[in-house]
């Protein structure tokens, strides 16, 4: 990866003196004196630890905040870190992401994106919907390969193939046949959750989803609310966190966003958007997608109904995607979060919705 400094430093996430981070800040913020730096640990990350670094002159103003992301234990097994850094540089080059300052052995340091994360209430606002749909349509229409030429190696390992099923089978292989923690294994056994069962469900979706016509585009793949920043002063929406960005099915990216309405802390699947909400949101999205794609035709009702069916079928893929992610994390992560409970909830919602969504028919 060209373009950013790399330091042979391993930062201990438990080091509350932040000596490792201070060493790196001497390179990227040489004017900052160590004794004048304030550190704040953010707790919303589920794969990493995130530390905000601010000089005393900027405390409370957020004019110059450096974020240090310390990768979670074992996360390199299921997150392509080189791809993440590439995507950050790519999006910064078009004004859609904060700058990436440097990389170290177990993390990165990058800029702060001003604004506030959206929430369920804001997601109901038509103006916010328009901003989100327009930004997502812009991502889906990006000429990623053309832009990547400026970074030399670019998308060195990408083939424009959708990542969904490759990732699902990869993560399935990372899940142990039997968990070493007997309590975790008992909780899975009580619900008849096994690797064989998970493989069967992946195979079931693999036989259907690639054949329902959703285009393969460059996707964010993790559009939960905390990854959508609204800058009220600029009236602008920006996406953050590029750990899972890749080529994928368009309908998966949208479905995943809708599934994330349920939240991760106080899971409430009743907040999954209604059909009326989805149809309005999808029409806004397609209007921008057609515009950025250079299409001159108008969005028709059939276009909206088609993507509605595609999205809801791919919602099953989104539930399965994050259930497997959580089962991998459950075995590797030291972050204080009940990944197993999250996985179980996702799988139960997957089963509850499976027949309903699989029975949807594309308009003729």
N, C-alpha and C positions, 0 to 999 in steps of 0.2 A: 504494500500500500504506500503510495507516494504522497508527499505533501504535508505530513505532520511529523513532529519529533517523536521519537520512541525512546523510553528510558528503561533501563534494566533495573527496575525497582518493583518490589513486591510489597504492597501495603496491607498491613494487618487491620482488618475491619474492627477488631476489638481494642485497638490502640486509641485511647481517648486523648492522648497528647497530640495526635495527628502529625507526628514527626515526618512520616513518609510523604504526606500531602504537602507539608511545609517545604520539604526539599524540592518538590516539583513546582510549587508556586514561585520559588526563586528564579526558575527559568521562564515561566510564562507571565509572571507579574513581579518582575525584579524590583519595582519601586515599592512593593508592599513589605513592611517590616513584620517579622513573625509575631512580635508581641502585640501588634495592632490588628491581627486577623481574628475574625469571629467565625466559629464553626457551628453549623446546625445540621443535625442528623434528621433526614426525612424518613418517615416510616411507611410510606405508601408503596414502596417497591416490593414485588413478590419474587424477584429473581436476583436482586442485588441490594447492596446498601448504597444510599445516595447521601453525600455530604455537601452542603452548601458552604462556600467560603466567601466571606465578605470583608473588605477592609473597613476599619472603624469609620472612615469618612463617608462610607456608603451605606452603613447599617440603617435599615428602615427605608432606604430610597430605592434599593435594588437596581441601581444604575450600572453596577459592575459586579455581578455574582459569577463565581466560577463553581461549577458543579463537578464533584469527583464521584464517579460511579465505580464502586468496588464490586467486581463480579461475584456472584454467589458461588458457593462451593460446588464444583462439578458442573456448573452451568454450561461450560464449553462443550459438554457432551451433547447438548441439545440446542444450543444457540450458536450460529455461525458468526463469530465475533468480527471476522474480517469483512463480512457482508454488512454487518451493522455499521462499522466505521465508514465503509464506502458509501452507504446510503446517507449517513449524516453529512459527508462532504458533498455528495451529489445534491441534496436538498438545500444545503447552505449556498451552493453555487447559483441556485435560481431564487434565492431570497426566501426560502420556505423552511429554514431551520437555523438554529444557533450555530456558531462556529465550533469546530472540533479543534481543541488546542494541542493535545498530545495524547499519547497512549503510554501505559506502563504495563508491567507484566500481567497484572490481574485487574486491569481496568482502563478507564479513559477519563480525561478532563475536558469539559466543554462549556459553552456559554449558557446563560439563562434565557429562557423565552418568556418575555413579560406577558402578564395577563392572569386570568383565573381559569381553573378547570371548569368545564361545564358540568351541570348536574341534571338530574331527571326533570326538574322543573324547567330549566332553561331549554332542555331538549324538546319541550312541548311548544316553545316559542317559534312561530313561523319564520321570523327573521333569522334566528339562530339555525334553524333547519336549512334555510337557503344558503347560509354561509358554509355550513358543514357539507352539504351536498355538492356545492360548487368546488370546494377544496378537494373533496374526494374524487370528483370527476376530473379535476386537473391532474391529480396523481395518476389516475387510471389512463390518462392520455399522454403521459410523459414519454418522450423519446429517450428512454433510459440509455440505450446503447450509444446513441449519438452524443449525449451529454457525458457519458463515461469516458470518452476518448481523451478528455482533458486530464484524466488522472493516470494515464499510462496503462496500467494493468486492467483498469475498468472491471467489467463483469467477467473476470477471467474464467469463472467456472459455471456461468449461467447459460442455459440453453432455451430460455423462454418457455420451458415446460412448467405446468402448474405444480406447486410445491405440496399441495394438500396431502395426497396419498403417499408420496415419498416420505414426507415427514411423519405421517401416522404410523407407517410400518417401521420407520427408524425408531420412533419413540416406544413403540410396542416392544422392540428388541431390548430396550433399556430397562424395561420393567421386570423385576425378578419373578421367577416362577412362583416362589414363595417368599414373603417378606420375613426378614429375620426377627422383626418385632412381632411376637405372638398376638398382641392386642390388635395391631393393624391387620394381620392376616385373618383374625377372627371376624373383624368388622367386614372384611371383604367376603369371607365365606358365608356370613349370615345373609348376604345379599346376592349370593351366587355370582360374584364378580371374579373372573379368572382371565388369564391370558388367552385361553381358547375362546372364551365368550367374546372378548374384545376383538380378537382376530376375525371372528365370524361377523361382527357388526361392521368392521372396516371393509371386509369383503362384500358385504351386502350393499354398502354405500358405493363402493368402487364399481359395482356392476351397473349402477344407475346414474350417479351424478355427472360423470364425464360426458354423458350422452344427451343432456337436456339443453345444450346450446349456449351455455354461459361462456362469454369470451374470456380468454386468458389475457390478463393485463398485469401491470405492476401494481401490487397491492400493499397496503399497510399491514394487514393481518392481525391487528391488535387494537382496534378502535374502541376501547372502553373509555368512559367519560374522562378519566384522569389523563388520558393521552390526547385530549382535545382542549386546546388553550384558546380562550376568547379574550382578545385585547379590546376592551371597551373603547379606549381612546382612539385606536386606529380602526375600530369596527371590523376586526379581522380575526379569522380562525386559523390556527396553526396546529399541525399535528406534531407530537413529540414521540420519542422512544421508537427506535428503528431496529429493535432486536429481531423481529420476525418478518421484516419487509422482504418481499420476494415476488416473483411472478406467480400468479394464482388465478383461480376462477373469480371473476368479478362478483358474482352472486355470493361467494363465500365471504368476501370482505364486507359486504353490506349485511349479510346475515349475522356475521359475528358482531357487528356493531349493534344490531337489534337485540341479540342475545345478551349483550353486556348491559342492557338496561336493568338487568336483575341485580347488578352489583356483585362484589366479591366478599364484602364484610357481612352485610345483612341481606342475604340472598332472598330475592322475592321475584319468582318467575312470573307472577301475575302482571309485572310491568312490561313484559314482552309486548311490543306495539300491536295495536289492533289492526285489522285489515284496512280500515279507513285511514288511520294514521300512515300506514305503510304506503298505501296507494298515493297519498298526497306527497309523501317524502320521495317516493320513487319517481314520480312525475317531475319534481324539481330536479332530481339527480339526472334523469335522462335528458331534460332540456339543456343542462350544462354539458353533459357528456356528448350529446349530438353537436353542440356548438364547438367544443374543443376538438372533436373528431373531424370537423370540417363538413359535417353533414348539413345539407340545406333543407331536408324534409322536416316536417313537424312531428312531434311526439304524438303517437296515436294511442287510443285506449288499449288496443291489442298489445302494443309495446309495453305498456304499464302492467297489464295483466300477465304478460309473459315473464317479465322480470320478477313480479310478485311470486309466481309459482316457483321460479328458479331459486329465489332467495329463501323461501320457506323450506324447500327441500335441503338447501345447503345449511340451514340452521341446524339440522341434524349433524352435519359434518363439523360445525362449530362446537356443538356440545361435546362431541367425541374428541375433537382436537384438544380442548382444554381439560377434559377428563384425563386423557393420557398424559398431558403435560403435568397435571397435578400428581398423578401416580409416580411419574419420574421424580418430581420434586420431593415427594413424600419420602423417597428412598435416599435422596442426595442432600437436600437443603438443610441448613442449620437455622434458617429464618423462622421466627416464632409465628407460624401460621398453620392452621389445621388443613393441610393440603388434602389429606384423605377425605375429610368431610366434604370439601369442595368437589373432589372427584366423584364421590358418591352422589351428591346432589345433582351434578351435571349428568351423570349416567341415568339417574332416576327420571330427570326431565326429558332426556333423550328417549327413554322407553315410553314415557307418557305421551310424547308428541309423535312418535315414529309413525304410527298408522295414519294419523291425521295428515301429516305432511307428505308422506309417501303416496297417499291416494290423490293428491292434487294433480290435476291434468292441465297441460299446456293448452292454450286456446288454439283452435284449429284455423 
